[in-house]
Amino acid sequence: MTRAHTGSAVPASTSSAWTGMVTVDDTALAVTDTGGTGPTIVYLNGAYADQSHWRPVIAELGSGFRHITFDERARGKSRTSADYSFEACVRDVDAVLAARGVTGRPILVGWSYGATTAVHWAERNPGRPLGVVCVDGAMPYGLTGEEGRERIRKLFRRMRFILPLARPLGMAARMSADEHAEVNIEINELVAAIAPVLDRVVDPVRYVLATGANLGGGQEEMEAVRASLDPVLARNPNITVSAKVPSNHSKILRKDFRAVAEAIRETVMEASA
């Protein structure tokens, strides 16, 4: 792949593979673009994850698509920032699309935190995405209030010695435990209030939902999280569930990548019908 270190130049050809850094605000994001002339897919990571988690999905879909992945601020190979807010993550989507010269209608595929980012971006840009695939995220349920915030802070304080070990595995950011917690607190408050955003989405949104228990949430709580989506499904016909899979939240991209890939193919077929 050709390597570049600029975020300002639009690529000469969208069929060329590219890996480099895209500058935005006070940071730079590590971006990988496979190139190609097929439908463009932009993958949005989990809260502290890097782009490596998408490899099974990309391999399953193959070269018939143009795959764009990137590491969010302080994740993976991207640089640190003074701003780790959700709004910064939404701006980063626009920055990557502009830097890579994506003028058509991309499919946004988000896992966990990335699913919420994808839905918010779609709601703000009606008609721009070909569709959105939410992988076990963007469901109207979150830990809120002081009790919820303190529960999250305690969890990350207990994990503070593990976080540096998890970074090379693409499972933690170059942030302090408190910064990790604040990112988690913000996203919990956003998803708790996401129902009106989902109601306003006019582009197709497909969900792939895990069914297993997860770190920080037992089976009963995780079932309540996924059940929170039911009223939205009843109100907005643009939103559907493509699959419910046996893996849990953390392992869904590794164990059930085929279901994610199939939801992407369904999105393309629906747009072509």
N, C-alpha and C positions, 0 to 999 in steps of 0.2 A: 504494500500500500504506500501511496505517496504521503509523506508527512509534511505538515505545514504548521505554522505557529502564528496564525492570525485569525481573527474573527470577522474581519471587515470585508474580505473579498468573496464575491459570489463565485462558486465554482464554474469553470469554463464549460464543463459537461456534467450533467447529472448522471451519466453512465459510468463515471470514473469513481473508483474506490478512493477513500480519503480518511486519514486519521490525523487529528491535530487538536489544537486548543482554540476554543472560541471565547473571545473576550467579552465580558458583560459586567457592568458596574465596576466593582473593585476586585474582581476575581477573573478566573479563566476556567472554562469547563472542558474536560477531556471528552472528545466526540469521536465516534466511529461511524462512518457512512459507507455501506457496502457498494453504493452505486447501483446502477441497473435502471431499466426502463419500466419495470413493473410498478404496481401500487406502492406508495411510500408508507412505511410503518415507522412511527416514532414511539419508542419504548420509554416509559417513565418508571423509575425505580421505586422500591420501598424506601421508607424514611431514611434509613442509614445504609442502604445497600448500594452496590456499584453495578455497572452494566453487565458484568460477567454472568449474572443470574439468568439473563435472557438467552444464553447460548443454546440450550436445548430447543427452545421455541424457534429460534432462527434456523437451526439445523433442520428441524422438522419441516419448515416452510420452504426452505431452499432458495435458489437464486431467481425464482420468479417474482420476487418482491425486492424492493429497495429498503433495507433495514438501517435505521438511524438510532444508535444508542448513545447515551452520554452519562457521565457521572455528575451528580449534583454537587453543589458547593461543599467542599471539605470531605467529599466521599471519593473513593477510588483514587484516580490520578488528578482530580480537579483541585484547584487551590482553595485556600481558606478565604473567608469573607467576614465582614463585620455584620452581615445581614443573612440570617438563616431562616427568615420568615417564609410563610407560605406564599405570600405575594411575590417574594423574590423568586420562588420556584416557578410560579406562573410566568413571570417575565423571562425566565430562562428558556422556557419553551419557545417563546417568540424569538429570542435571540438565536437559538439553534436553527429554527426554521429559516430565518432571514440569512444567517451565515451560510447555510447549505443551499440557498436558492430554491427552497421548496415553495412553489407558487400554486401547485395543484391542491387537491383535497387529500390530506394525509389521514391515515387511520392512527388514532392514539390508543396505545395499549398501556395501561397502568396497573401496577401491582401495589396493593395496600395504599400507602400514602400517594403513590403515583396515580392510582385510580381516582382519588379525590382531585388531584391536580388536573387530570384529563377531563373530568366532568365539569369542573369550574371553567377550564379553558373553552370547552365546547359551548357551554352556556353563554359565555361572553363573545363567542365567535360563531353565531348560528349560520349554518350552511357551509362553513369552512371545512370541518372534518367530514370525511367520507363516513366515519363512524367511530365509536369508542368501544373498547373492550376493557371492562373492569375486572381485574383478577383479585377476588376476595378483598375488595375495598369499596369505599364510597357508599357505605350503608349508614342509614340515619340512626346511629347509636354511638355514644361516646361517654367516657368518664368525665363528668363536669362537676363544678362546684368545688369548694375547698377540700372536701373529703377525697374527691377524685384526683385533684391536683397533688395532694399530699401522698396518696397511694403511688402515683407515678414517680414522684421525686424519691420516695423511699426505695422503689424498685431500682432506679438507676444508681442511687448511692450504693446499694448492695452490689451492683454490677460494675462499679467503677474500676476494679482491678482486672476485670475480664475484658472490658472494652478495647484496650490496646491489643490484646491477643486476637480479638475478633476482626480487627481492621484488615489484616492481610487476607482474610476470608471473604471480604466484601460484606461484612455484617455489622460494621460500626463506622462512625465517622471520626475525623480528626477534630473532635470536640471534647469538651469536658463532660463529665457525667451530668452536671447541671444544665449544660447546653443541650445535651441529648434529651433531658427531661422536658425542657421548655419547648422543644420541637414537638414532642409527644403530647404535651398539654394542649398546645395550639391546635394540632390536628384532631384531637378528641373533641374540642369545642366546635371545630368546623364541621366534623361529620355529624355531630349531634344536631346541627342546624342545617343539614344539607338537603332535606326534603324539598323545600321550595326551589332550590337550584335544580334538582332533578325534575321537578314538575315543569320547569321552563325549558328543558332541553328539547330541541326539535329534531336533532339528528339521531340516528340509530345508536342505541347503547345496549351492549350485550354483557351479561355477567357470567363469570365462571366462579362458582362458590365452592370453597372447601367445606368439609363437614366435621373435621376432627378438632379435638381440643388443642390449645396452643399455650405457649409460654405467656403467663400473665392472665390467662383466661381459661377456665374449665369448660367442660362440654356444655353444661347448662347455659353458661353466660354466652358462649359462642353461638349457640342455637338462638338465643335472644337477639344477638347482633344480626344474624342473617334474616330472622323473622321480621326485623324492623323494615326490611325492604318491601314487604308484601303490600302495604297500602300504596306505595309509590307505583308498583307494578299495576295495581288496579286503576290508578288515575292516569298514567301516561302510557299510551300504546307504543310509543317509540322505545320503551325500555322492556327488555326481555331477559330471561335467564337461559343461557345456552346450555349450561351443564352444572350439576352438583357432583363433586368428585370426592373420593374417599380420603385424600391427604389432608393435612392441616395447613394453616396459614403460612407457616414458614417453609414448608416443603412442596407447596403446590407447583412451583415452576420446575422443580426437579422431577417430581413424580407424576404430575399430570399435565405436562407440557403439550401433549397431543390434544387435550381438550381445549387448551388456550389457542393452539394453532387452528383448530377446527372453528372456533368462534371467529377468528380473523377471516378465515375462508368464507364463512357464512356472511360476514359483513360485506365482503367484496361481491359475493353472488347476489345479495339483496340489492346492492347499489347498481348492479348490472341488469337486474330484472326489468 
